[in-house]
Amino acid sequence: MQETPSEVAIIGGGPAGAAAAGLLAAWGHSVTVFSRSGSPSSRLAESLPPSTLKILERIGASSTVDGAGFVRSTGHSVWWGGSDVRVEDFPEGTLGYQVLRTDLDRLLLDLAAARGARVRAETTVQSVEQQGDLYRIDCAPDEGANAGAAVVRARWVLDCSGRSGVVARRGLRNQEDGPRTLALVGVWHREAGWDVPDPTHTLVESYTDGWAWSVPVDDHARFFTLMVDPHVTGLKRGKEIGPIYGSEMAKTKRFAELLEGAVLQDEPWACNASMYSADHFSDGQTLLVGDAASFLDPVSSFGVKKALATTNLILGLYIVNTDAWELW
């Protein structure tokens, strides 16, 4: 079993983990990032508001993201509570991004690696244990991966593992009261394009038992996602998602019309989208970052921005300063 020393171990290769790794490596610190393969969130398309550009510039990733060919969005179109469409354009001269998370995560991880971070892709962290002044992180390769099992010893641990909360779930995080929420996701293709106010827009529609949103990834493909209470829809563990997705989509008005003649690209899948938060965000020399610490209602489309922003704020304290960590 390979053993590697590192100043900082980062669990999670999403936007928070990749951004933190890139900054720390650029500042000359030894960093190891553990990135799982095939997590549900990495398969999503998400909206980034124009204000995200400032954060991307701060972490040195704006030119990389600009050059990736993502759809540049001019705003949102919303059908809410049975009202007519409400078109909300971003301020003049500003554009957002419509990103496929697999592509965004890969870009940011590649940038971190180019700056000197060690990226252990297709790897799952099995345990994190404090041993004296260091943490021992045991990891194993995901199914089909070429890497072997390894142990990394690090002074600092950043939990950027999102909903998985590898460190956060050890008593740092609390589920919010209220109904549970599942995101039911399908990718649709329409050769003739989409009859919408602006083809770059994020679309949002409310309906009787939930709400839905849609993000374009090119001129013909869109993600259509339903946000539902699994108890209301009758969706139980082990039950097929496809029929529930179809019956819920049929409850919508505008989205159901848009999907007439469109082709579902693959079987729909589900992601847990229930809200949670943490009482505190640090435990010794570990720190919760992004969705590992909290998850808000995704109607705001600020998930990726929050992950990048919290990384930037936290590392503004400079991770190698022990006194700064004690502030958390």
N, C-alpha and C positions, 0 to 999 in steps of 0.2 A: 504494500500500500504506500503510495506516494505521500510524502509530507512536505508542506510548503510553508515557510514563514511569510508573513505579510503584516504591514502596519495596519491596514484596514481590510476587513472582509465585508463585502456587500452582498446581501441575499436578495436576489431579484434583478433581472436584467431589463425591466421595463423602463419607462421614461425617468422615473426617480433614480433608480439604481444606475442606469447608464450615464445620466447627467452627473451624478455624484462621482462616479468612477472617473469620468473624463476630466472634471475639475481637479480632483485630488492627484491624478496621475500627472496632469499638466503642471501642478505645483511641486512635483518631484517626489511624491509619496508612493510607496509600494502598495498596490491595490489588487485584490482578487475579487472578481465578480462571479457569482453563481447564477446561471440563467437556465431555467427549466424550458423544456420544449412543449409546445402544444397546450399552454394554459388557455382557458376559455377567453379571458380578457384580451389575449394577444390576437385573437381571431376577429375582433370587432373593428368596425369603422367608427371613427370618432371625430367630432368637430373641435377645432381649436380656434378660439376667437382671435381677432387681430392683435389684441394686447399680448398674446403669447410671443409675438415677434421680439418684444423687448427682452423677454427672458431667454429666448434662443440666442439673441445677440450676446447677452451677459455670459452664457455658458459656451460661447464660441461655436454654435451649431447652426446659425441662421443661414449661412451660405449652403451648407450641406442639405438642410431641409428645403430651401428654396429650389435647389437643383434637382430634387427628387421627382418632380413631375406630379406632385399632388394637386388635386383640384383646388383652386383658389375660390373661396366662397365669398359672396357679397352680403350674406345675411340669412334670415329665417323667414319661412312662410308658415303661418299657424292657423289651424282651425280648432277653436277651443269653445266648448260648451254650446255647440250648435251654431256658432256665429259664422258670418262670412269670413273669407280668408283675410288675415291681417299680415301684411308684408312688413317685416322689420329689416331694413337695410343697415349695414354697418356705416359708421361715419364716412363721408366722402373721402376717397383716396386710400381707404384701408381695406384689407382683405384678410379673411381667415383661411384656414387650411382644413380640408376634408382628408383625413389620413386613414390608411389601413394600418392598424397597430403592428402587425407583423413587419411591415416595411419600415415604419418609424422606429420601432425598437431596434431593428437590425442596423439602421443608419447610425443611431446614437451609440450602440454598442461597438460598431466598427470604429467610430470616432474615438471612443474611450480606449480601444485597443491600439489605435494609431498613436495615442498619446502615452502609451506605456502600461496601461492596465492589463492584468492577466484575466482573460475571460474564459471561464469554464462553462462552455455552452452545453446544452442537453444534460444538465446536471441538477439533481435534487438534493438539497440539504436535509440530512436526516436528524442531526442533533447539533445543539449549540450548548457548550458546557464551559463555565468559567473555571479555570485552573490557575490559581494565584493571580498574577497580573495580566494573564493572557486568556483568550478564549480558544477553545478547541472546537473546530467546525468539521464534522464528519459529513462527507457527501458521497453519493453514488451516481453512476451514469443512468440516464433515462433509458428505457427499452430501445434497443437498436443503436445506441450511441457507441462511438469508438473509444471514448475515454474510460479510464479505470476508476475504481474507488480511490478516494484521497482524503487526507487530513490537512487542514490549514489552521495554523495558529496565528492569531492576530490580536493586536492590542485593542482595537476598536471594532465594533460590529454595527453596521447599518442594516436595519430590517426594511428593505424596500420590496418585500414580497407581496404587497397588495393584500387582497382579501385572505390569502393563505395565512398571513401573519405568523410566520415561523417563530419569531420572538414575541410578537404582540399578543398571541393567544395564551401566553403563560401568565395570565392574570393582569395584563396591562390594558386590555381592551374590553368594552362592554357593548352588548347588542342593545340598540335603541328599542324602547317600547313602541308598540304599534304593529300594524300588519306587516307580514313578510312580503317581499317583492321579488319576482323573477323576471328576468329579461328573456323573452323568446325571440330568437334571431333567425332571419332568413335572408338570403342574398338572391336578388331577382335581376333578370336581364330583359331589356326591351330594346329590340333592334332599332325601332323608330324613335327612340328617345322618350322623354317623359313630358306629359302635358301639365306643366307647373309654371308658376309665375317667373321663376328663374331656375334654370337647371342646376346651378351651383348651390342652391339653398339647402339648408337643413329644414326638413318638413316635420311639423308636430301636429298631432290630432288627438283630441280627447274623445272617448266614447263611453258607453254605459258602465263598463266594468274595468276601465283602465285608461291608459293613454299610449300613444305610439309615436315613434319618430323614425325618420329616414335620412340617410346620409349617402350622397353619391361618391363613387370611387373612380368613375370615368363617365363618358357620355351615355353609356348604355346600362351600366350596372349600379344598383343601389342596394344598400342594406335597409331592410324594414324590420324594426324591432318593436315588440309589444311589451309593455310593462304591466304585469298582472299580479294579483294576489293568488297564490297557488290554491288557497282554500276556496276562493270564489270560483275559479275555473275548474276545480276538480282535478288539478294536476297533482299527482302523487308520485313518490319516488318509484322509479321503475316503469312508469306509464309512458307510452309513446307520446312524444312531443308534437309530431307532425299534425295529427288530427286536432289537438288543442290549438295549435298555432292557426290552423285553417279556420276553425270555428270562431276564434277570437278576432281574426282579421275580418271575417264576414260581418262582425258587429260594427266595424268602422264604416264611414260613408265615403269620404274622399279617397282614403287609401285603397279601399276595395275597388273603387272606380279606376284608380291609377294602375292597379295590378291586372285589370282585364287585358288579356292578350300577352302579358309578361310571363316569363318562364322562370320557375324556381330552380336555382342552380344546384342545390344540394339539399339534404335533409336539414330542417331547422334544428337548432340546438338551444340550450338554456344556460343562463348564467345567473347566479344569485346576485340580486341587486338590493338587498335589504340594508338599511342604514345602521352604522355603528360608530362609536367614538372611543377615545381613551381618556382615562383619568390623568395620566401623566405619560410622558413620551420618552423617558429615559430610565434605564435600570442599570446602574453602574456605568460601564463603558459601552453600552448599547444605546441605540437611538432608533425610534420609529419614524419613518419618512413616508409621505404620500398616503396612499390608500392603506398602508399597513397600520396607520394611526387612526384614520377616520374615513368614512365613506358618506357622501352627501347625495341627496336626490339628483340623479343625472339629468333632470330636465334643464339644468343650467348649462350643460355641455362644458363644464370647467374641470373635469377630472384630470386630464393630462396637464392642463395649465397648473392645477393645484400641485400635482406631483413635481413639476419642474420648479414651481415657485418655492415650495417648502424646502426642496433641496438647496436652492440658491440662498434662502434665508438662513437655514441651519449652518451651512458651510461658511456663511459670512462670519460666524463665530470662530471659524478655523478649527478644524477637528483636532489638530495636534496640540492645542492648548487645553490642558487638563482643567484649568480653572473655568474655561468657557463651558466645558461639558457639565460642570457642577451647577451651572445656571439652570440646566434643564432638569 
